[in-house]
Amino acid sequence: MEDSELVARSLAGDASAFGELVERYQRVLFQLAYRVLRDREEARDATQSAFVKAWTHLSQFDRSRRFFSWIYRIQLNEAFNRRGRMHPHDELDAALASSAEGPEDSHGRSLLEAAIAGALAELSADARDVIVLRHWLNLSYEEIAEHVHVPPKTVKSRLFAARQKLGEILKRRGFEPA
């Protein structure tokens, strides 16, 4: 069943239809939150919160758009908000425990991560989705195609174009490829 049909059934009061959407996207949304938060419990909480927000605001969803893009944006906002509320020492402790690199390397990586996050925000939703699903969540072309409801060949062409655009944006911001 298509997402749009599940959304329509959910809006008509069918809670099991929304449950199907949760089943369909909880794994990928958890992985996204985990990449941002680097904490399993926080990622679980963020994912649950994103689904609750989606359920409570489902009537505001623009049905001419893709549901995945909408819930993805809710999840990303939830994860970034939680990361901002995390205690700075928690993030520092996690970074120190998981990395043997020096402070210069860590600072450079942080700058690059911030530049990439900013550049991703400039991409279209379709381009951003395929970049994140492929490079952050390591999904195959077939898995991405399933999530964005296009053929795998379309995923490949979108990914190529998105990488090109991302590279242009990063270059414009002073980050040259290594």
N, C-alpha and C positions, 0 to 999 in steps of 0.2 A: 504494500500500500504506500502511496506517495505521501510525503510529509504534509503537503497541502490538505490532503483528505483527512489525515490524522489531526491536523490543527482544526479543521472544520468540525470534526466529530467531538474534539475536546471542547470547543466553544459551545457545542450543543449539549454539553453536560456529560459526555462519555469520558470518565476519568481513565478508563483502561486505554483509550487512544493516546492520552498523554503519557501513560506508562510505556507504551510502545516507543514513543519519541525518546523517553528517558533511556530505555534499553538500547536504542539505536545509537545514541550519542554520549552516553555516560563515560565510556572508556576513553574516547578521544578528548572529551572535555577534561576528564581527570588528568590525562597526560599533559594537556596544555597547562593546567593549573600547577601541576608538579614541576614542569619546566620553569615556570615563573617563580614558584615559592620554594622549591627544593625541600619540601617537608610533606610527607605523605598525609598526615592528619590535617594539616592546613589545606592541602589540595582536596581532600575528601570534603571538608567543610565548605570550601569555596564552590565545589561542584554541586553539592546539595543546595547551597544558597542560590546558585545560578538557576537551578531548576525551579526552586520555589519562586524566585523573582519572575521567571518566564511564565510559570503557571498563573501567578497573580496579575501579570500584565499582558496575558495572552490576547485579550480583547484589543490591545493597542498595537499588536503585531500587524504590519502592512503585508497582507497576503499576496501582494504582487511581487514580494521579495522571497528569497529562500530562507526557510526556517533555520537551517544550519548556520548561515551567516549571522542571523539575528542572535541566536543562542551563543554562538562563538563570541560575539562582541560582548554579550552579558558576562560570559565566563572570563574573558580577558580583563574586563573592568573589575570584576570581583577579585580576581587574582592580584591585580596591581594594587587595588585598594587594601587588600589584606597584607600584601608585602609592605606597603607604606605604614601599616599599623604594627608590623612586627618590630620587636625591640632590635635596635641596631646591633647590640652585642650578639644576639642570636644569629644574625646573618654573618657577622664577623667570625664567630665560633665555627659555624658551618663551613665557611670559606677556608678557614685555617685548617680545619680537620680534613677537608677533602682535597687540599691542594698543597703541593710542595714548591710552588712557584714563588718568586720574590715579589715584593710590593710593587716594583715597576711593572712587572708582567701583569699583575692583577689589575693595576690601575689602567694599563693600556687595554686590557680585555674589557674592563668596565666601560671605558670610553667607546670602544667599538660596539659593545652590546647596546649602549644608549643610542649610538648613531644608527644601528640597524633597526632598533625599535622605532626611532623617529622616521626612518626611511620607509619602514613597513606601513606606517600610518599614512604615508603619501600615496601608497598603491591603491588601486581599486580593490573592492572587497573580494572579487574573484581571484585577482593576482595574489593578494595577501593570503587568502585561504590555501591556495596550492603551495605557496612557499612554506607556510607554517606546518601544514600537514606533511609535507615531504621532508623538510629539513629540521624541524623541531620535534616532530612526532615520529619521524622515520616510517611513514606509511608508504606502501607500494603504490604504483600508479593505479592498480586495480582497486585498492582500498580507497584511494582518494576519489576515484571515479564514482565509487559507491556513495561516498559522503556528499559529493557535490552534484551528483546526478547528471554526469556527462560521460561520454565514452573515454576510455583510457588515452586514445590519440589526442583528444581535446585537452586532457590533463597535461600531456607532454608539451603541446604547443603553448598552453597557458603558462606552464612552468618555465619554458624557454623565454617567453616574452617577459614574464615577471622577473626572472633573473637579470635579464638585460636592463630592465627599468630600474631594478634595485641597484645594480652596478652603476648606472648613470647617476642616480640620486646620491649614492655614497661618494662617487668621484666628485660630484659638485660640492659635497660637504668636506672634501679634502682627504678622504680615505681612499687610497689607491690599493688595488688588489695586490696580494703578496706574490 
